[in-house]
Amino acid sequence: MADKKLKVTLSKSLIAQVPKNVAIAKSMGLRKIGQSVVLPDNDATKGQIRLINHLVKVEEV
């Protein structure tokens, strides 16, 4: 069975966000609004997404 992947897209600005949330988004590779990255579907990624779910949109790939 193939590894699952998640497509994470930054949908809101990082300006005026809590510094911890900005650091999480940048560590995921998200810099600009509309930018997408494909990440593995594991517990670490899901934890990061849970913390910044108000800033991103997530799709299964």
PDB file with one MODEL, atoms N, CA, C and O in Angstrom:
MODEL        1
ATOM      1  N   MET A   1       0.839  -1.184   0.000  1.00  0.00           N
ATOM      2  CA  MET A   1       0.000   0.000   0.000  1.00  0.00           C
ATOM      3  C   MET A   1       0.881   1.245   0.000  1.00  0.00           C
ATOM      4  O   MET A   1       1.866   1.322   0.735  1.00  0.00           O
ATOM      5  N   ALA A   2       0.521   2.202  -0.821  1.00  0.00           N
ATOM      6  CA  ALA A   2       1.320   3.413  -0.959  1.00  0.00           C
ATOM      7  C   ALA A   2       1.194   4.299   0.279  1.00  0.00           C
ATOM      8  O   ALA A   2       0.191   4.274   0.992  1.00  0.00           O
ATOM      9  N   ASP A   3       2.242   5.078   0.504  1.00  0.00           N
ATOM     10  CA  ASP A   3       2.213   6.023   1.617  1.00  0.00           C
ATOM     11  C   ASP A   3       1.198   7.122   1.334  1.00  0.00           C
ATOM     12  O   ASP A   3       1.102   7.614   0.210  1.00  0.00           O
ATOM     13  N   LYS A   4       0.443   7.503   2.356  1.00  0.00           N
ATOM     14  CA  LYS A   4      -0.533   8.575   2.202  1.00  0.00           C
ATOM     15  C   LYS A   4       0.175   9.919   2.276  1.00  0.00           C
ATOM     16  O   LYS A   4       1.168  10.075   2.988  1.00  0.00           O
ATOM     17  N   LYS A   5      -0.343  10.874   1.541  1.00  0.00           N
ATOM     18  CA  LYS A   5       0.204  12.232   1.530  1.00  0.00           C
ATOM     19  C   LYS A   5      -0.928  13.225   1.755  1.00  0.00           C
ATOM     20  O   LYS A   5      -2.083  12.953   1.426  1.00  0.00           O
ATOM     21  N   LEU A   6      -0.584  14.376   2.318  1.00  0.00           N
ATOM     22  CA  LEU A   6      -1.530  15.462   2.528  1.00  0.00           C
ATOM     23  C   LEU A   6      -1.029  16.698   1.787  1.00  0.00           C
ATOM     24  O   LEU A   6       0.154  17.033   1.847  1.00  0.00           O
ATOM     25  N   LYS A   7      -1.932  17.364   1.096  1.00  0.00           N
ATOM     26  CA  LYS A   7      -1.603  18.636   0.445  1.00  0.00           C
ATOM     27  C   LYS A   7      -2.105  19.741   1.366  1.00  0.00           C
ATOM     28  O   LYS A   7      -3.306  19.865   1.610  1.00  0.00           O
ATOM     29  N   VAL A   8      -1.174  20.537   1.870  1.00  0.00           N
ATOM     30  CA  VAL A   8      -1.500  21.607   2.811  1.00  0.00           C
ATOM     31  C   VAL A   8      -1.292  22.940   2.100  1.00  0.00           C
ATOM     32  O   VAL A   8      -0.220  23.198   1.552  1.00  0.00           O
ATOM     33  N   THR A   9      -2.323  23.786   2.112  1.00  0.00           N
ATOM     34  CA  THR A   9      -2.286  25.079   1.435  1.00  0.00           C
ATOM     35  C   THR A   9      -2.518  26.188   2.455  1.00  0.00           C
ATOM     36  O   THR A   9      -3.475  26.143   3.228  1.00  0.00           O
ATOM     37  N   LEU A  10      -1.639  27.178   2.451  1.00  0.00           N
ATOM     38  CA  LEU A  10      -1.794  28.325   3.343  1.00  0.00           C
ATOM     39  C   LEU A  10      -2.908  29.214   2.800  1.00  0.00           C
ATOM     40  O   LEU A  10      -2.814  29.704   1.675  1.00  0.00           O
ATOM     41  N   SER A  11      -3.962  29.425   3.588  1.00  0.00           N
ATOM     42  CA  SER A  11      -5.111  30.178   3.098  1.00  0.00           C
ATOM     43  C   SER A  11      -5.277  31.536   3.773  1.00  0.00           C
ATOM     44  O   SER A  11      -6.052  32.367   3.299  1.00  0.00           O
ATOM     45  N   LYS A  12      -4.572  31.770   4.855  1.00  0.00           N
ATOM     46  CA  LYS A  12      -4.656  33.063   5.538  1.00  0.00           C
ATOM     47  C   LYS A  12      -3.243  33.567   5.829  1.00  0.00           C
ATOM     48  O   LYS A  12      -2.287  32.792   5.867  1.00  0.00           O
ATOM     49  N   SER A  13      -3.134  34.856   6.031  1.00  0.00           N
ATOM     50  CA  SER A  13      -1.845  35.500   6.248  1.00  0.00           C
ATOM     51  C   SER A  13      -1.242  35.126   7.595  1.00  0.00           C
ATOM     52  O   SER A  13      -1.956  34.859   8.561  1.00  0.00           O
ATOM     53  N   LEU A  14       0.079  35.113   7.638  1.00  0.00           N
ATOM     54  CA  LEU A  14       0.796  34.854   8.884  1.00  0.00           C
ATOM     55  C   LEU A  14       1.044  36.132   9.674  1.00  0.00           C
ATOM     56  O   LEU A  14       1.558  36.080  10.792  1.00  0.00           O
ATOM     57  N   ILE A  15       0.682  37.284   9.101  1.00  0.00           N
ATOM     58  CA  ILE A  15       0.854  38.555   9.788  1.00  0.00           C
ATOM     59  C   ILE A  15      -0.064  38.594  11.001  1.00  0.00           C
ATOM     60  O   ILE A  15      -1.229  38.208  10.909  1.00  0.00           O
ATOM     61  N   ALA A  16       0.442  39.051  12.119  1.00  0.00           N
ATOM     62  CA  ALA A  16      -0.293  39.223  13.378  1.00  0.00           C
ATOM     63  C   ALA A  16      -0.733  37.900  13.990  1.00  0.00           C
ATOM     64  O   ALA A  16      -1.675  37.865  14.781  1.00  0.00           O
ATOM     65  N   GLN A  17      -0.054  36.806  13.627  1.00  0.00           N
ATOM     66  CA  GLN A  17      -0.333  35.515  14.242  1.00  0.00           C
ATOM     67  C   GLN A  17       0.634  35.295  15.402  1.00  0.00           C
ATOM     68  O   GLN A  17       1.664  35.963  15.502  1.00  0.00           O
ATOM     69  N   VAL A  18       0.297  34.370  16.259  1.00  0.00           N
ATOM     70  CA  VAL A  18       1.162  34.007  17.375  1.00  0.00           C
ATOM     71  C   VAL A  18       2.486  33.497  16.793  1.00  0.00           C
ATOM     72  O   VAL A  18       2.465  32.702  15.853  1.00  0.00           O
ATOM     73  N   PRO A  19       3.621  33.926  17.317  1.00  0.00           N
ATOM     74  CA  PRO A  19       4.917  33.511  16.767  1.00  0.00           C
ATOM     75  C   PRO A  19       5.090  31.993  16.656  1.00  0.00           C
ATOM     76  O   PRO A  19       5.738  31.513  15.727  1.00  0.00           O
ATOM     77  N   LYS A  20       4.526  31.250  17.579  1.00  0.00           N
ATOM     78  CA  LYS A  20       4.614  29.790  17.510  1.00  0.00           C
ATOM     79  C   LYS A  20       3.920  29.263  16.255  1.00  0.00           C
ATOM     80  O   LYS A  20       4.427  28.350  15.604  1.00  0.00           O
ATOM     81  N   ASN A  21       2.756  29.836  15.909  1.00  0.00           N
ATOM     82  CA  ASN A  21       2.034  29.402  14.721  1.00  0.00           C
ATOM     83  C   ASN A  21       2.778  29.780  13.445  1.00  0.00           C
ATOM     84  O   ASN A  21       2.772  29.022  12.475  1.00  0.00           O
ATOM     85  N   VAL A  22       3.410  30.934  13.441  1.00  0.00           N
ATOM     86  CA  VAL A  22       4.210  31.358  12.289  1.00  0.00           C
ATOM     87  C   VAL A  22       5.374  30.388  12.095  1.00  0.00           C
ATOM     88  O   VAL A  22       5.676  29.995  10.969  1.00  0.00           O
ATOM     89  N   ALA A  23       6.021  30.005  13.186  1.00  0.00           N
ATOM     90  CA  ALA A  23       7.149  29.084  13.111  1.00  0.00           C
ATOM     91  C   ALA A  23       6.700  27.712  12.600  1.00  0.00           C
ATOM     92  O   ALA A  23       7.421  27.078  11.829  1.00  0.00           O
ATOM     93  N   ILE A  24       5.541  27.253  13.011  1.00  0.00           N
ATOM     94  CA  ILE A  24       5.024  25.967  12.552  1.00  0.00           C
ATOM     95  C   ILE A  24       4.772  26.014  11.049  1.00  0.00           C
ATOM     96  O   ILE A  24       5.161  25.097  10.326  1.00  0.00           O
ATOM     97  N   ALA A  25       4.125  27.072  10.578  1.00  0.00           N
ATOM     98  CA  ALA A  25       3.834  27.197   9.146  1.00  0.00           C
ATOM     99  C   ALA A  25       5.119  27.243   8.336  1.00  0.00           C
ATOM    100  O   ALA A  25       5.220  26.594   7.295  1.00  0.00           O
ATOM    101  N   LYS A  26       6.091  27.996   8.796  1.00  0.00           N
ATOM    102  CA  LYS A  26       7.357  28.097   8.067  1.00  0.00           C
ATOM    103  C   LYS A  26       8.127  26.786   8.091  1.00  0.00           C
ATOM    104  O   LYS A  26       8.802  26.452   7.118  1.00  0.00           O
ATOM    105  N   SER A  27       8.038  26.038   9.185  1.00  0.00           N
ATOM    106  CA  SER A  27       8.729  24.749   9.244  1.00  0.00           C
ATOM    107  C   SER A  27       8.097  23.730   8.299  1.00  0.00           C
ATOM    108  O   SER A  27       8.754  22.784   7.865  1.00  0.00           O
ATOM    109  N   MET A  28       6.819  23.930   7.986  1.00  0.00           N
ATOM    110  CA  MET A  28       6.137  23.063   7.022  1.00  0.00           C
ATOM    111  C   MET A  28       6.454  23.485   5.591  1.00  0.00           C
ATOM    112  O   MET A  28       6.108  22.771   4.649  1.00  0.00           O
ATOM    113  N   GLY A  29       7.100  24.622   5.414  1.00  0.00           N
ATOM    114  CA  GLY A  29       7.467  25.098   4.085  1.00  0.00           C
ATOM    115  C   GLY A  29       6.477  26.076   3.499  1.00  0.00           C
ATOM    116  O   GLY A  29       6.516  26.353   2.300  1.00  0.00           O
ATOM    117  N   LEU A  30       5.580  26.610   4.331  1.00  0.00           N
ATOM    118  CA  LEU A  30       4.566  27.555   3.858  1.00  0.00           C
ATOM    119  C   LEU A  30       5.036  28.978   4.113  1.00  0.00           C
ATOM    120  O   LEU A  30       5.297  29.353   5.256  1.00  0.00           O
ATOM    121  N   ARG A  31       5.146  29.772   3.052  1.00  0.00           N
ATOM    122  CA  ARG A  31       5.621  31.141   3.185  1.00  0.00           C
ATOM    123  C   ARG A  31       4.577  32.161   2.711  1.00  0.00           C
ATOM    124  O   ARG A  31       4.384  33.195   3.351  1.00  0.00           O
ATOM    125  N   LYS A  32       3.906  31.868   1.589  1.00  0.00           N
ATOM    126  CA  LYS A  32       2.982  32.824   0.973  1.00  0.00           C
ATOM    127  C   LYS A  32       1.563  32.255   0.974  1.00  0.00           C
ATOM    128  O   LYS A  32       1.366  31.040   0.996  1.00  0.00           O
ATOM    129  N   ILE A  33       0.588  33.149   0.948  1.00  0.00           N
ATOM    130  CA  ILE A  33      -0.805  32.725   0.836  1.00  0.00           C
ATOM    131  C   ILE A  33      -0.983  32.025  -0.511  1.00  0.00           C
ATOM    132  O   ILE A  33      -0.533  32.518  -1.546  1.00  0.00           O
ATOM    133  N   GLY A  34      -1.640  30.879  -0.480  1.00  0.00           N
ATOM    134  CA  GLY A  34      -1.875  30.114  -1.697  1.00  0.00           C
ATOM    135  C   GLY A  34      -0.802  29.087  -1.985  1.00  0.00           C
ATOM    136  O   GLY A  34      -0.979  28.248  -2.868  1.00  0.00           O
ATOM    137  N   GLN A  35       0.299  29.130  -1.270  1.00  0.00           N
ATOM    138  CA  GLN A  35       1.372  28.164  -1.481  1.00  0.00           C
ATOM    139  C   GLN A  35       0.972  26.818  -0.900  1.00  0.00           C
ATOM    140  O   GLN A  35       0.402  26.751   0.189  1.00  0.00           O
ATOM    141  N   SER A  36       1.272  25.750  -1.623  1.00  0.00           N
ATOM    142  CA  SER A  36       0.927  24.403  -1.182  1.00  0.00           C
ATOM    143  C   SER A  36       2.179  23.557  -1.039  1.00  0.00           C
ATOM    144  O   SER A  36       3.163  23.747  -1.754  1.00  0.00           O
ATOM    145  N   VAL A  37       2.125  22.625  -0.108  1.00  0.00           N
ATOM    146  CA  VAL A  37       3.188  21.639   0.062  1.00  0.00           C
ATOM    147  C   VAL A  37       2.535  20.280   0.254  1.00  0.00           C
ATOM    148  O   VAL A  37       1.420  20.180   0.768  1.00  0.00           O
ATOM    149  N   VAL A  38       3.241  19.235  -0.165  1.00  0.00           N
ATOM    150  CA  VAL A  38       2.762  17.872   0.027  1.00  0.00           C
ATOM    151  C   VAL A  38       3.604  17.260   1.130  1.00  0.00           C
ATOM    152  O   VAL A  38       4.829  17.191   1.025  1.00  0.00           O
ATOM    153  N   LEU A  39       2.940  16.816   2.189  1.00  0.00           N
ATOM    154  CA  LEU A  39       3.615  16.282   3.361  1.00  0.00           C
ATOM    155  C   LEU A  39       3.109  14.878   3.645  1.00  0.00           C
ATOM    156  O   LEU A  39       1.996  14.531   3.251  1.00  0.00           O
ATOM    157  N   PRO A  40       3.920  14.056   4.331  1.00  0.00           N
ATOM    158  CA  PRO A  40       3.458  12.711   4.683  1.00  0.00           C
ATOM    159  C   PRO A  40       2.324  12.766   5.702  1.00  0.00           C
ATOM    160  O   PRO A  40       2.274  13.663   6.543  1.00  0.00           O
ATOM    161  N   ASP A  41       1.426  11.807   5.616  1.00  0.00           N
ATOM    162  CA  ASP A  41       0.279  11.732   6.523  1.00  0.00           C
ATOM    163  C   ASP A  41       0.693  10.920   7.754  1.00  0.00           C
ATOM    164  O   ASP A  41       0.438   9.719   7.837  1.00  0.00           O
ATOM    165  N   ASN A  42       1.338  11.603   8.710  1.00  0.00           N
ATOM    166  CA  ASN A  42       1.743  10.930   9.945  1.00  0.00           C
ATOM    167  C   ASN A  42       1.310  11.763  11.152  1.00  0.00           C
ATOM    168  O   ASN A  42       0.757  12.852  11.000  1.00  0.00           O
ATOM    169  N   ASP A  43       1.565  11.246  12.335  1.00  0.00           N
ATOM    170  CA  ASP A  43       1.108  11.913  13.550  1.00  0.00           C
ATOM    171  C   ASP A  43       1.752  13.289  13.739  1.00  0.00           C
ATOM    172  O   ASP A  43       1.094  14.221  14.202  1.00  0.00           O
ATOM    173  N   ALA A  44       3.027  13.423  13.385  1.00  0.00           N
ATOM    174  CA  ALA A  44       3.708  14.706  13.550  1.00  0.00           C
ATOM    175  C   ALA A  44       3.073  15.784  12.664  1.00  0.00           C
ATOM    176  O   ALA A  44       2.824  16.903  13.112  1.00  0.00           O
ATOM    177  N   THR A  45       2.820  15.431  11.416  1.00  0.00           N
ATOM    178  CA  THR A  45       2.204  16.383  10.488  1.00  0.00           C
ATOM    179  C   THR A  45       0.796  16.736  10.931  1.00  0.00           C
ATOM    180  O   THR A  45       0.404  17.902  10.889  1.00  0.00           O
ATOM    181  N   LYS A  46       0.034  15.735  11.356  1.00  0.00           N
ATOM    182  CA  LYS A  46      -1.332  15.990  11.814  1.00  0.00           C
ATOM    183  C   LYS A  46      -1.348  16.902  13.040  1.00  0.00           C
ATOM    184  O   LYS A  46      -2.250  17.728  13.183  1.00  0.00           O
ATOM    185  N   GLY A  47      -0.365  16.761  13.922  1.00  0.00           N
ATOM    186  CA  GLY A  47      -0.274  17.623  15.093  1.00  0.00           C
ATOM    187  C   GLY A  47       0.000  19.063  14.707  1.00  0.00           C
ATOM    188  O   GLY A  47      -0.575  19.986  15.284  1.00  0.00           O
ATOM    189  N   GLN A  48       0.880  19.258  13.729  1.00  0.00           N
ATOM    190  CA  GLN A  48       1.164  20.611  13.250  1.00  0.00           C
ATOM    191  C   GLN A  48      -0.069  21.220  12.598  1.00  0.00           C
ATOM    192  O   GLN A  48      -0.385  22.388  12.822  1.00  0.00           O
ATOM    193  N   ILE A  49      -0.757  20.434  11.800  1.00  0.00           N
ATOM    194  CA  ILE A  49      -1.959  20.924  11.124  1.00  0.00           C
ATOM    195  C   ILE A  49      -3.030  21.292  12.144  1.00  0.00           C
ATOM    196  O   ILE A  49      -3.731  22.291  11.979  1.00  0.00           O
ATOM    197  N   ARG A  50      -3.158  20.494  13.189  1.00  0.00           N
ATOM    198  CA  ARG A  50      -4.166  20.768  14.217  1.00  0.00           C
ATOM    199  C   ARG A  50      -3.920  22.118  14.879  1.00  0.00           C
ATOM    200  O   ARG A  50      -4.873  22.823  15.212  1.00  0.00           O
ATOM    201  N   LEU A  51      -2.657  22.485  15.075  1.00  0.00           N
ATOM    202  CA  LEU A  51      -2.336  23.744  15.735  1.00  0.00           C
ATOM    203  C   LEU A  51      -2.574  24.965  14.844  1.00  0.00           C
ATOM    204  O   LEU A  51      -2.841  26.055  15.351  1.00  0.00           O
ATOM    205  N   ILE A  52      -2.481  24.793  13.529  1.00  0.00           N
ATOM    206  CA  ILE A  52      -2.673  25.941  12.630  1.00  0.00           C
ATOM    207  C   ILE A  52      -3.836  25.692  11.665  1.00  0.00           C
ATOM    208  O   ILE A  52      -3.830  26.206  10.546  1.00  0.00           O
ATOM    209  N   ASN A  53      -4.833  24.908  12.088  1.00  0.00           N
ATOM    210  CA  ASN A  53      -5.928  24.562  11.191  1.00  0.00           C
ATOM    211  C   ASN A  53      -6.756  25.779  10.776  1.00  0.00           C
ATOM    212  O   ASN A  53      -7.470  25.710   9.776  1.00  0.00           O
ATOM    213  N   HIS A  54      -6.685  26.872  11.499  1.00  0.00           N
ATOM    214  CA  HIS A  54      -7.411  28.078  11.118  1.00  0.00           C
ATOM    215  C   HIS A  54      -6.697  28.864  10.019  1.00  0.00           C
ATOM    216  O   HIS A  54      -7.246  29.831   9.490  1.00  0.00           O
ATOM    217  N   LEU A  55      -5.484  28.455   9.679  1.00  0.00           N
ATOM    218  CA  LEU A  55      -4.694  29.145   8.655  1.00  0.00           C
ATOM    219  C   LEU A  55      -4.544  28.354   7.367  1.00  0.00           C
ATOM    220  O   LEU A  55      -4.143  28.914   6.347  1.00  0.00           O
ATOM    221  N   VAL A  56      -4.857  27.064   7.391  1.00  0.00           N
ATOM    222  CA  VAL A  56      -4.569  26.198   6.249  1.00  0.00           C
ATOM    223  C   VAL A  56      -5.797  25.421   5.789  1.00  0.00           C
ATOM    224  O   VAL A  56      -6.778  25.274   6.518  1.00  0.00           O
ATOM    225  N   LYS A  57      -5.708  24.927   4.550  1.00  0.00           N
ATOM    226  CA  LYS A  57      -6.672  23.973   4.008  1.00  0.00           C
ATOM    227  C   LYS A  57      -5.915  22.689   3.712  1.00  0.00           C
ATOM    228  O   LYS A  57      -4.783  22.730   3.232  1.00  0.00           O
ATOM    229  N   VAL A  58      -6.536  21.548   3.996  1.00  0.00           N
ATOM    230  CA  VAL A  58      -5.869  20.264   3.864  1.00  0.00           C
ATOM    231  C   VAL A  58      -6.681  19.359   2.940  1.00  0.00           C
ATOM    232  O   VAL A  58      -7.904  19.268   3.050  1.00  0.00           O
ATOM    233  N   GLU A  59      -5.970  18.690   2.027  1.00  0.00           N
ATOM    234  CA  GLU A  59      -6.582  17.721   1.121  1.00  0.00           C
ATOM    235  C   GLU A  59      -5.729  16.462   1.115  1.00  0.00           C
ATOM    236  O   GLU A  59      -4.513  16.526   1.295  1.00  0.00           O
ATOM    237  N   GLU A  60      -6.378  15.304   0.903  1.00  0.00           N
ATOM    238  CA  GLU A  60      -5.629  14.070   0.723  1.00  0.00           C
ATOM    239  C   GLU A  60      -5.180  13.985  -0.729  1.00  0.00           C
ATOM    240  O   GLU A  60      -5.909  14.364  -1.645  1.00  0.00           O
ATOM    241  N   VAL A  61      -3.966  13.482  -0.918  1.00  0.00           N
ATOM    242  CA  VAL A  61      -3.425  13.333  -2.282  1.00  0.00           C
ATOM    243  C   VAL A  61      -3.339  11.860  -2.593  1.00  0.00           C
ATOM    244  O   VAL A  61      -2.913  11.483  -3.685  1.00  0.00           O
TER     245      VAL A  61
ENDMDL
END
